[in-house]
Every structure is written in structure tokens, then in C-alpha cells.
Amino acid sequence: VDSKTIAVAGGAGFLGSHVCARLADAGHLVVCLDDFSTGRLDNVSRLFSSGRLLLHEHDVLEPFPRGLPRFDEIYNFACPASPLQYRRDPVRTALISVRGALHCLERASADGARLFHASGSEVYGAPPRHPDDQDCFSSVDPIGPRACHDEGMRLAETLVSDYAHQNSLDCAIGRIFETYGPRMRPDHEGLASRLIVQALRGQDLTISGAGDQTCSLCFVDDLTDGVLRLMASSADASTPIDLGDPHETTLAALAALVLELTGSTSRIVYRLRVTDAVRRRPDITLARRTLGWFPKVPLREGLRRTVEDFARALGVNAAGPRRRPGTVIPFTAARGAPLAKASP
Ligand SMILES: NC(=O)c1ccc[n+]([C@@H]2O[C@H](COP(=O)([O-])OP(=O)(O)OC[C@H]3O[C@@H](n4cnc5c(N)ncnc54)[C@H](O)[C@@H]3O)[C@@H](O)[C@H]2O)c1
């Protein structure tokens, strides 16, 4: 293996931890920089024994810490992704999106590293066409409740693309669509996580609307594969690439599958007010053409693996909503990040 030294900002989070694992397993030295605000030590702890993961507790609002090696590649996943988390301190969220990206750019420029920036479908605004069209943008409410994250993401893309152009920096931008899988936070507020948690806890599965709206969910192994292929390609910041699973399923079918896989006897309850973001389906023509990438893991298989992981994290019986006697569901423990000090 051509071993590289690679920084992953936000590497203890959901997506970042899967990328850290793939890179370390491929023989690279990975430096995970994370403030553990939404990430968890558990997400990467299995990699310590490989000797190929170094962990630095670090806030990307500050420039990269001194004493780190020169990086060949830098991945930027450092930003809370769940509305519950990013709305807690929206000013900080907006700043992390932009200043965190700037610090990754500056370090990549100093090291001559290639940078991957994790952007998302949010940059398209409300989807005006279906499936989402890579050239079609609509406005987002700049003072709405999600603006700190969505507008932060848009400005970060502008910054990455302009900085790369002005400084001839080698950057790739991945626009990630809704992704699910093991190590996702139980309070992520995504469709899959919400329904699985409700089913495992024996609560009603709540769906907004009549259940006939569709969603497109990408399994995290597929997404990680797309990110790594994008990094290995020659795509630059002038060509952001959409990464997501275009396969659609209705919310009612998704809920039924979750009930089946958890063995839960919960009810599916339809709420009239439509709050779930729906019909956001990626067009992955560009990813197929330039990366030869397309998602392979079927929804049933991805959900099965996610249910197993959530059952373990929540301390519930994977066969259904029955709790082991005396088990308190550690929802706060699952949410809380063990604030371990950096252990280089
Ligand atoms: N999960 C998805 O479906 C999805 C979809 C589109 C885009 N994205 C984007 O991908 C990125 C990662 O998403 P995720 O789902 O892994 O979220 P996550 O919350 O699980 O991971 C974010 C990680 O960044 C860390 N972090 C946050 N603020 C930091 C700071 N100031 N300094 C250092 N570390 C910090 C957190 O502790 C966590 O480990 C985010 O930018 C998100 O917007 C995710």
C-alpha cells in the first residue's frame, strides 16, 4: 500500500468514523481531529489497536494544532449534522461550517494536500425538480431554523471553490444526500434513526403526511466508498459530485420494514402536518460517469445492520421492543460524548 498520512476533521462522528476506519484498514496513518461535541470516542476506539489512528481533541474554529505531521490528504466532516444538535448554538454552527472549512483549506495549502469537503444536498434548497438536478438551485430561508447549517454549507462550498481556484489547491467537494447506518446517533433526527429508535422502544412510529411520500436513503458503506473514490479521482472543486442512493421508497414502506426487522409491535401513526423533508432524490449520473460509483447495499440489508447497531447502543433486545429486565435505555449516554483528552 502507498501509505499516506491523512487528517480527518470530525473523524469521531458518524460519517467521519467510517472514513477513518476505511483509511486505517487500507494501511494509512489517520489523524482524527474532533471536539467530541456530537462525535463519540467509541466510534473510533477499535482503531487504536491498529496503531494507525491518532486522536486529537481539537476545535476546528481554531487553526490546526502544532506538532502534527505533514498531511497528504485532509477530509473535512467537522460540523454537527442533526438539527437537534446544530440548532443548540446556531451561531457556532454557522461559524464551524465556514471557519472550520477555512482552517482545513489553509492546512491543505501549507501541506500541498488534497482536501475533501463534505457538503450536502441542503445546498440545493427545497428540491424544485425531481430527481434533484445538479444544476438546479432554489433559495433557502436565510433566517429560518435550519439556515445556520444550510446557509453555512452553501457559504463553505463557495469558500472551498474560490480558495481552491485562487490558490490552485487540489480540492474535491462531495454533496452528500441522506445517509444512514451503524454509528449514527440515535437522536440524529433522520428518518431511519427516528423510526428505528421508536420501534426498538416500543413507541408509535410517527410519519408525517399519508405515508405515500418517498425518501431516498444511502447506506453508509456505499457513501464511504463514494467519498474515497471521489478523493482518488481527479475531480476538483469546480465539479462537486452528488453522492446518495437514488432508490426511492415510501415512508409507509420504510416504517413497515423497520417494524419487520425490529420485530416491534409498535403502531404506525400518520400525522397530518408534513414535516419530513421528502422527495429529495439524488441524480448520480455524474458520480456514475466520473467515479464508476453507485450504491449497492439494498435498503433491507442496510436497515438490518443499523437495527443491530442501535439495539446494542440502546441496550434493547434486537428481536423486538422488549427490554432486558432492569435495563435503563441509555439515551443520554448514547448522546453524550466521552470527553477524553487527546491521546497522540
Ligand atoms: N449524515 C448525513 O446524512 C449527511 C448528509 C449531508 C451532509 N452531511 C455532512 O457531513 C458532515 C458530517 O456529518 P455526520 O452525519 O457525520 O455528523 P456527526 O455530527 O455525526 O459528525 C460531525 C463530527 O464533527 C465533530 N465536530 C463538530 N464540531 C466540531 C468542531 N468545532 N471542531 C472539531 N470537531 C467538530 C463532531 O464531534 C462529530 O464527531 C457534516 O458536515 C454534515 O452536514 C451529512
The ligand as an SDF file (V2000), in Angstrom:
LIG
                    3D

 44 48  0  0  0  0  0  0  0  0999 V2000
  -25.2510   12.2590    7.7810 N   0  0  0  0  0  0  0  0  0  0  0  0
  -25.7790   12.6870    6.6550 C   0  0  0  0  0  0  0  0  0  0  0  0
  -26.7440   12.0970    6.1430 O   0  0  0  0  0  0  0  0  0  0  0  0
  -25.1920   13.9210    5.9610 C   0  0  0  0  0  0  0  0  0  0  0  0
  -25.8100   14.3680    4.7750 C   0  0  0  0  0  0  0  0  0  0  0  0
  -25.2920   15.5040    4.1450 C   0  0  0  0  0  0  0  0  0  0  0  0
  -24.1800   16.1490    4.6650 C   0  0  0  0  0  0  0  0  0  0  0  0
  -23.6090   15.6910    5.8080 N   0  0  0  0  0  0  0  0  0  0  0  0
  -22.4690   16.4460    6.3360 C   0  0  0  0  0  0  0  0  0  0  0  0
  -21.3840   15.5970    6.6600 O   0  0  0  0  0  0  0  0  0  0  0  0
  -20.7110   16.0920    7.8350 C   0  0  0  0  0  0  0  0  0  0  0  0
  -20.6480   15.0090    8.9060 C   0  0  0  0  0  0  0  0  0  0  0  0
  -21.9720   14.5640    9.1910 O   0  0  0  0  0  0  0  0  0  0  0  0
  -22.2600   13.4050   10.2670 P   0  0  0  0  0  0  0  0  0  0  0  0
  -23.5870   12.8370    9.9640 O   0  0  0  0  0  0  0  0  0  0  0  0
  -21.0910   12.5200   10.3560 O   0  0  0  0  0  0  0  0  0  0  0  0
  -22.3880   14.2820   11.5910 O   0  0  0  0  0  0  0  0  0  0  0  0
  -21.8420   13.9940   13.0780 P   0  0  0  0  0  0  0  0  0  0  0  0
  -22.4690   15.0250   13.9500 O   0  0  0  0  0  0  0  0  0  0  0  0
  -22.0180   12.5660   13.4320 O   0  0  0  0  0  0  0  0  0  0  0  0
  -20.2710   14.2560   12.9200 O   0  0  0  0  0  0  0  0  0  0  0  0
  -19.7010   15.5380   12.9960 C   0  0  0  0  0  0  0  0  0  0  0  0
  -18.3740   15.3740   13.7250 C   0  0  0  0  0  0  0  0  0  0  0  0
  -17.7230   16.6590   13.7730 O   0  0  0  0  0  0  0  0  0  0  0  0
  -17.3320   16.9260   15.1070 C   0  0  0  0  0  0  0  0  0  0  0  0
  -17.3350   18.3830   15.2900 N   0  0  0  0  0  0  0  0  0  0  0  0
  -18.3970   19.2170   15.3430 C   0  0  0  0  0  0  0  0  0  0  0  0
  -17.9930   20.4740   15.5550 N   0  0  0  0  0  0  0  0  0  0  0  0
  -16.6260   20.4360   15.6280 C   0  0  0  0  0  0  0  0  0  0  0  0
  -15.6330   21.4120   15.8620 C   0  0  0  0  0  0  0  0  0  0  0  0
  -15.9290   22.7200   16.0540 N   0  0  0  0  0  0  0  0  0  0  0  0
  -14.3330   21.0200   15.8820 N   0  0  0  0  0  0  0  0  0  0  0  0
  -13.9930   19.7020   15.7000 C   0  0  0  0  0  0  0  0  0  0  0  0
  -14.9110   18.7310   15.5030 N   0  0  0  0  0  0  0  0  0  0  0  0
  -16.2130   19.0980   15.4580 C   0  0  0  0  0  0  0  0  0  0  0  0
  -18.3520   16.2150   15.9810 C   0  0  0  0  0  0  0  0  0  0  0  0
  -17.9060   15.9660   17.2970 O   0  0  0  0  0  0  0  0  0  0  0  0
  -18.5480   14.9280   15.1830 C   0  0  0  0  0  0  0  0  0  0  0  0
  -17.5860   13.9750   15.5100 O   0  0  0  0  0  0  0  0  0  0  0  0
  -21.4670   17.3410    8.2760 C   0  0  0  0  0  0  0  0  0  0  0  0
  -20.8590   18.4810    7.7050 O   0  0  0  0  0  0  0  0  0  0  0  0
  -22.8340   17.1320    7.6480 C   0  0  0  0  0  0  0  0  0  0  0  0
  -23.5440   18.3340    7.4360 O   0  0  0  0  0  0  0  0  0  0  0  0
  -24.0810   14.5940    6.4840 C   0  0  0  0  0  0  0  0  0  0  0  0
  1  2  1  0
  2  3  2  0
  2  4  1  0
  4  5  1  0
  4 44  2  0
  5  6  2  0
  6  7  1  0
  7  8  2  0
  8  9  1  0
  8 44  1  0
  9 10  1  0
  9 42  1  0
 10 11  1  0
 11 12  1  0
 11 40  1  0
 12 13  1  0
 13 14  1  0
 14 15  2  0
 14 16  1  0
 14 17  1  0
 17 18  1  0
 18 19  2  0
 18 20  1  0
 18 21  1  0
 21 22  1  0
 22 23  1  0
 23 24  1  0
 23 38  1  0
 24 25  1  0
 25 26  1  0
 25 36  1  0
 26 27  1  0
 26 35  1  0
 27 28  2  0
 28 29  1  0
 29 30  1  0
 29 35  2  0
 30 31  1  0
 30 32  2  0
 32 33  1  0
 33 34  2  0
 34 35  1  0
 36 37  1  0
 36 38  1  0
 38 39  1  0
 40 41  1  0
 40 42  1  0
 42 43  1  0
M  CHG  2   8   1  16  -1
M  END
$$$$
